[in-house]
Amino acid sequence: MQLDNLIERFQKKDRAAFEALYNMYAENLCGAINVILKDPERSQELCQDVFVKIWTKSDQYDTSKGRFFTWILNIARNAAIDELRSKSHKNQKKNLSVESLVGIYENSEDLNDKVDTIGLMSLLKGLKDKCILLIDLLYFKGYTQKEAAEELKAPVGTIKTRIRSCLSEIRKNMA
């Protein structure tokens, strides 16, 4: 009953209740966000934003629809997914593009032996520039097919067909 009382006070904008709920759940929510974002600092920031959101939407919580923790966890999860899909998050990624990987490979004798052992270059060998660009956008930069279509000014159907074709070529290279 104590939690129900705390939630009720929270919904009435009681700051002490908010602080108590924050202390109870912040670590778990930040952890759940970090599982999605894989960026502890950004996860902490987003966790703060989530708590502001639940404060402003506290009247929307309905005890008959589920537990309070489930409600705030869903808000945190949705916020993390939105962040993951945002352009600003994608621009912050530090992953190497396919082209830079190929450039590093071609310019480094030392790396040639290491990359050859996993066969990466044999998989990429012979791929068309369109395939390399699509792989870069979809797999290394995290674009959705729709975002890649917008970036390349092509219909989504064309992007789907091209990526299937590219993956088919990679499979052939694997054989």
Secondary structure, DSSP 8 states (H G I E B T S, - for coil): -HHHHHHHHHHTT-HHHHHHHHHHHHHHHHHHHHHHH--HHHHHHHHHHHHHHHHHTGGG--GGG--HHHHHHHHHHHHHHHHHHSHHHHHH-----HHHHHHHHHH-HHHHHHHHHHTHHHHHTT--HHHHHHHIIIIIS---HHHHHHHHT--HHHHHHHHHHHHHHHHHHH-
